[in-house]
Amino acid sequence: MKKKFWLGLGLAALMAVSAACSSEKADYTIAISQIVEHPSLDATREGFLKALDDAGLKVKVDYNNAQGDPNNYKSIAEKIASGKADLALGIATDTSSALVEAVKEKPVLFAAVTDPLAVKLVPQLKAPGGNVTGASDTNPAAIVQLMDFIAKELPDVKKVGVVINEGETNAVVMTNIAQEALAKHGIEVVKAAVVNSSDVQQAAQSLVGRVDAVYVTLDNTVVEGVEAIIDVVNKNKIPFFSADRDTVEKGAFATVGFKYFDHGYEVGQMAVEILKDGKKPGDLDVRTPEKLDFILNLSAAEDQGITVTDAMKAYVKDPENNIIK
């Protein structure tokens, strides 16, 4: 079977590789398996590498993009397992799962994973033991806060559409949390299923006339094609909510979230503790987002026919950085 992964380096990764290829020898080799390229995951990778650089570590990066193809997750993981990397990083749930299954003899970190317990990356969040630890990018409270915001501030919303690839465990977990939170307000969830990013536009279009708002989770398939959703909701004046800041910056109206660069940086600091300080992965607690805030995009609100009230703006703790104009 032909392997379809390829190198697609962000700026930080390119800088790291360039440093490693210079006359100065790299201290460590880092192997990365990333499910697809989109802004949140790329920012995660760049934050991770910046933390290593800030700690003075010179690294050679073996970066692998699985292009969202399940056939590649295992082959990349097996390549990393048999290689000479000092540490492996999985970015997103499925690529992290493949790494954990294949890599037993070197430290494995994960990032941008919704529920590491549900997919059995680790047996527990505190001092998980073994060779695996990392950071989840989901705080269930953030999803509930956003759903409560929709119910209170947009009282005409009775049905929320969710474009979802149900093959992604992370998307299912987050949708279930949202569905439970919305049900408490008598709001129904209507799902539009996709298999790959090319399905996203049709799925979004199928929700027109059937829902009063649209929400997307940290669903890598959907986020990769999110511009199509933005086009549909703007044309039809449908409020659009997301689970990540990058999608709000692109054109969703609101989320409760954080910067993925900071998320990746935190995992990079864990890598420094392992490589430089000699700590064992299993002794490091799995981390979850703490610096959460409402993030509103006022331009997107106008495009989607939303009147932004002072009450909505009051949800934002740091308006200078989290109210996008």
C-alpha positions as CSV (number, residue, x, y, z in Angstrom):
1,M,0.0,0.0,0.0
2,K,1.4,3.4,-1.0
3,K,2.1,5.7,2.0
4,K,0.6,9.1,1.5
5,F,2.1,11.1,4.2
6,W,4.3,14.1,3.3
7,L,6.1,17.0,4.9
8,G,4.2,20.3,5.4
9,L,6.2,22.3,7.8
10,G,4.9,25.4,9.6
11,L,7.3,28.3,10.3
12,A,8.4,27.0,13.7
13,A,9.0,23.5,12.4
14,L,10.9,24.8,9.5
15,M,13.1,26.8,11.8
16,A,13.7,23.8,14.0
17,V,14.7,21.6,11.0
18,S,16.9,24.4,9.6
19,A,18.7,24.6,12.9
20,A,19.2,20.9,13.0
21,C,20.6,20.8,9.5
22,S,23.1,23.5,10.2
23,S,26.6,22.9,11.4
24,E,25.4,22.8,15.0
25,K,24.4,19.3,15.9
26,A,20.9,18.6,17.2
27,D,20.5,17.6,20.8
28,Y,17.4,15.4,20.2
29,T,15.2,14.1,17.4
30,I,11.5,14.7,17.8
31,A,9.0,12.6,15.7
32,I,5.6,14.2,15.1
33,S,2.4,12.5,13.8
34,Q,-0.3,15.1,12.9
35,I,-3.7,14.0,11.6
36,V,-4.2,16.9,9.2
37,E,-3.1,20.4,8.7
38,H,-5.4,23.1,9.8
39,P,-4.8,26.3,11.9
40,S,-5.5,24.9,15.4
41,L,-3.3,21.8,14.9
42,D,-0.5,23.8,13.1
43,A,-0.5,26.3,16.0
44,T,-0.3,23.4,18.5
45,R,2.8,22.1,16.7
46,E,4.4,25.5,16.4
47,G,3.8,26.2,20.1
48,F,5.3,22.8,21.0
49,L,8.5,23.5,19.0
50,K,8.7,27.1,20.4
51,A,8.8,25.7,24.0
52,L,11.7,23.5,23.0
53,D,13.5,26.4,21.4
54,D,12.9,28.6,24.4
55,A,14.4,26.0,26.6
56,G,17.6,26.0,24.5
57,L,17.1,22.6,23.0
58,K,18.3,22.1,19.4
59,V,16.1,19.5,17.8
60,K,15.7,17.7,14.5
61,V,12.1,17.3,13.6
62,D,10.6,14.2,11.8
63,Y,7.2,15.7,10.9
64,N,4.5,13.5,9.4
65,N,1.1,14.7,8.1
66,A,-1.3,11.8,7.9
67,Q,-3.7,13.8,5.7
68,G,-6.7,12.5,7.6
69,D,-6.2,9.1,6.1
70,P,-6.6,6.2,8.6
71,N,-4.3,4.1,6.5
72,N,-1.5,6.4,7.3
73,Y,-2.0,6.6,11.1
74,K,-0.6,3.1,11.7
75,S,2.2,3.2,9.1
76,I,3.5,6.6,10.5
77,A,3.4,5.2,14.0
78,E,5.3,2.1,13.0
79,K,7.9,4.1,11.2
80,I,8.4,6.3,14.3
81,A,8.5,3.2,16.6
82,S,11.3,1.7,14.5
83,G,13.2,5.0,14.1
84,K,15.7,6.7,16.3
85,A,13.6,9.6,17.6
86,D,14.1,10.5,21.3
87,L,10.4,11.4,21.8
88,A,7.2,11.1,19.8
89,L,4.3,13.6,19.7
90,G,0.8,12.8,18.5
91,I,-1.3,15.7,17.4
92,A,-5.1,14.8,17.5
93,T,-6.8,11.7,18.9
94,D,-6.4,9.1,16.1
95,T,-2.8,9.7,15.4
96,S,-2.0,9.8,19.1
97,S,-3.8,6.5,19.5
98,A,-1.8,4.9,16.8
99,L,1.5,6.1,18.4
100,V,0.5,4.8,21.8
101,E,-0.2,1.4,20.3
102,A,3.0,1.2,18.4
103,V,5.6,3.1,20.4
104,K,6.6,1.3,23.6
105,E,10.3,2.0,24.0
106,K,10.4,5.8,24.0
107,P,8.4,8.7,25.5
108,V,5.1,9.6,23.8
109,L,3.2,12.9,24.3
110,F,-0.2,13.8,22.9
111,A,-1.8,17.1,22.2
112,A,-5.2,18.3,20.8
113,V,-6.9,15.2,22.2
114,T,-10.5,15.5,23.5
115,D,-10.8,12.7,25.9
116,P,-7.6,10.7,26.5
117,L,-9.4,8.4,29.0
118,A,-12.2,7.5,26.6
119,V,-9.7,6.4,23.9
120,K,-7.4,4.7,26.5
121,L,-4.3,6.7,25.8
122,V,-3.8,6.7,29.5
123,P,-5.5,4.9,32.4
124,Q,-5.7,8.0,34.6
125,L,-5.0,11.7,34.3
126,K,-2.8,12.0,37.4
127,A,0.6,10.3,37.2
128,P,-0.7,8.0,34.4
129,G,2.4,5.7,34.5
130,G,4.0,4.1,31.5
131,N,5.6,6.0,28.7
132,V,2.6,8.2,27.7
133,T,1.3,11.6,28.9
134,G,0.2,14.9,27.3
135,A,-2.6,17.5,27.3
136,S,-6.3,17.4,26.5
137,D,-7.6,20.3,24.5
138,T,-11.1,20.0,26.0
139,N,-12.7,21.2,29.2
140,P,-16.3,19.9,29.2
141,A,-17.3,23.0,31.2
142,A,-16.4,25.1,28.2
143,I,-18.9,23.3,26.0
144,V,-21.6,23.6,28.6
145,Q,-20.9,27.4,29.0
146,L,-21.2,27.9,25.3
147,M,-24.5,26.0,25.0
148,D,-25.9,27.9,28.0
149,F,-24.8,31.1,26.2
150,I,-26.7,30.1,23.1
151,A,-29.9,29.3,25.1
152,K,-29.9,32.5,27.1
153,E,-28.7,35.1,24.6
154,L,-30.4,33.6,21.5
155,P,-33.8,32.6,22.8
156,D,-35.2,32.0,19.3
157,V,-32.8,29.0,18.8
158,K,-34.7,25.8,19.1
159,K,-32.6,23.5,17.0
160,V,-28.8,23.5,16.7
161,G,-27.2,21.7,13.7
162,V,-23.9,19.9,14.2
163,V,-21.7,18.9,11.2
164,I,-19.9,15.8,12.4
165,N,-17.6,13.0,11.3
166,E,-18.9,10.3,13.7
167,G,-15.7,8.3,12.9
168,E,-13.8,10.7,15.1
169,T,-14.2,9.8,18.8
170,N,-13.4,13.3,19.9
171,A,-16.2,14.7,17.8
172,V,-18.7,12.2,19.2
173,V,-17.7,12.9,22.8
174,M,-18.0,16.7,22.4
175,T,-21.3,16.5,20.6
176,N,-22.8,14.3,23.3
177,I,-21.8,16.9,25.9
178,A,-23.3,19.7,23.8
179,Q,-26.5,17.7,23.2
180,E,-26.9,17.0,26.9
181,A,-26.4,20.7,27.8
182,L,-28.8,21.9,25.1
183,A,-31.5,19.4,26.1
184,K,-31.7,21.0,29.5
185,H,-32.9,24.1,27.7
186,G,-35.3,22.2,25.4
187,I,-33.1,22.7,22.4
188,E,-32.7,19.9,19.9
189,V,-29.5,18.8,18.1
190,V,-29.7,18.0,14.4
191,K,-26.7,16.1,13.0
192,A,-25.3,16.3,9.5
193,A,-22.8,13.5,8.9
194,V,-19.6,13.7,6.9
195,V,-16.9,11.2,6.0
196,N,-14.3,13.6,4.7
197,S,-13.8,17.3,4.3
198,S,-15.2,17.4,0.8
199,D,-18.6,16.5,2.3
200,V,-18.7,19.5,4.6
201,Q,-20.4,22.0,2.2
202,Q,-23.2,19.6,1.3
203,A,-23.8,18.7,5.0
204,A,-23.9,22.4,6.0
205,Q,-26.3,23.1,3.1
206,S,-28.6,20.3,4.3
207,L,-29.1,22.1,7.6
208,V,-30.5,25.3,6.0
209,G,-34.1,25.7,6.9
210,R,-33.9,22.9,9.5
211,V,-31.9,24.6,12.3
212,D,-31.6,28.0,14.0
213,A,-27.9,27.8,14.7
214,V,-24.8,25.6,13.8
215,Y,-22.1,24.3,16.0
216,V,-18.9,22.4,15.2
217,T,-16.6,20.5,17.7
218,L,-12.9,19.9,17.5
219,D,-13.7,17.6,14.6
220,N,-10.6,17.6,12.4
221,T,-12.5,16.5,9.3
222,V,-15.0,19.3,9.7
223,V,-12.5,22.0,10.7
224,E,-10.4,21.2,7.7
225,G,-13.4,22.3,5.5
226,V,-14.9,24.9,7.8
227,E,-14.8,27.7,5.2
228,A,-17.6,25.9,3.4
229,I,-19.8,26.1,6.6
230,I,-18.9,29.8,7.0
231,D,-20.0,30.5,3.4
232,V,-23.4,28.7,4.0
233,V,-24.2,30.3,7.4
234,N,-23.3,33.8,6.2
235,K,-25.5,33.5,3.1
236,N,-28.4,32.2,5.1
237,K,-27.9,34.4,8.3
238,I,-27.5,31.4,10.6
239,P,-25.5,32.0,13.9
240,F,-22.4,29.8,13.9
241,F,-20.6,28.6,17.0
242,S,-17.4,26.5,17.3
243,A,-15.3,24.7,19.9
244,D,-12.0,26.5,19.0
245,R,-10.7,30.0,18.8
246,D,-9.1,29.6,15.3
247,T,-12.5,28.9,13.8
248,V,-13.9,32.0,15.4
249,E,-11.0,34.0,14.0
250,K,-12.0,32.5,10.6
251,G,-15.6,33.4,10.8
252,A,-17.6,31.6,13.5
253,F,-19.4,34.0,16.0
254,A,-18.4,32.6,19.4
255,T,-16.6,30.0,21.4
256,V,-15.3,29.4,24.9
257,G,-11.7,28.5,24.3
258,F,-8.0,29.3,24.4
259,K,-5.0,29.7,22.0
260,Y,-3.8,26.4,20.5
261,F,-0.3,27.8,20.4
262,D,-0.4,28.0,24.2
263,H,-1.8,24.5,24.4
264,G,1.1,23.2,22.2
265,Y,3.6,25.3,24.2
266,E,2.5,23.6,27.4
267,V,3.0,20.1,25.9
268,G,6.4,21.3,24.7
269,Q,7.3,22.2,28.3
270,M,6.4,18.7,29.2
271,A,8.8,17.5,26.6
272,V,11.6,19.7,28.1
273,E,10.9,18.1,31.5
274,I,11.4,14.6,30.0
275,L,14.3,15.3,27.7
276,K,16.3,17.9,29.6
277,D,15.3,17.2,33.2
278,G,15.1,13.4,33.0
279,K,11.5,13.1,34.2
280,K,9.4,10.0,33.3
281,P,6.3,10.6,31.2
282,G,4.2,8.5,33.5
283,D,5.0,10.8,36.4
284,L,3.6,13.9,34.7
285,D,-0.1,14.6,35.1
286,V,-2.2,14.9,31.9
287,R,-3.1,18.6,31.6
288,T,-6.4,20.2,30.7
289,P,-7.2,23.8,29.6
290,E,-7.5,26.3,32.5
291,K,-7.3,29.7,30.8
292,L,-10.7,29.7,29.3
293,D,-12.6,32.7,28.0
294,F,-15.5,33.6,25.8
295,I,-14.3,34.7,22.3
296,L,-16.6,36.7,20.1
297,N,-16.2,37.8,16.5
298,L,-18.2,40.9,15.8
299,S,-17.7,40.9,12.1
300,A,-19.0,37.3,11.9
301,A,-22.0,38.3,14.0
302,E,-22.9,41.0,11.4
303,D,-22.5,38.5,8.6
304,Q,-24.8,36.0,10.4
305,G,-27.5,38.5,11.3
306,I,-26.7,38.5,15.1
307,T,-27.2,41.6,17.1
308,V,-24.4,41.7,19.7
309,T,-25.6,43.1,23.0
310,D,-23.7,44.5,25.9
311,A,-24.9,41.4,27.8
312,M,-23.1,39.2,25.3
313,K,-19.9,41.2,25.5
314,A,-20.0,41.0,29.3
315,Y,-19.2,37.3,29.1
316,V,-15.7,38.1,27.8
317,K,-13.2,38.5,30.6
318,D,-10.4,39.8,28.4
319,P,-12.2,42.0,25.8
320,E,-9.0,43.5,24.4
321,N,-7.8,40.1,23.2
322,N,-11.0,38.1,22.9
323,I,-13.5,40.4,21.2
324,I,-12.5,40.2,17.6
325,K,-13.6,43.1,15.4
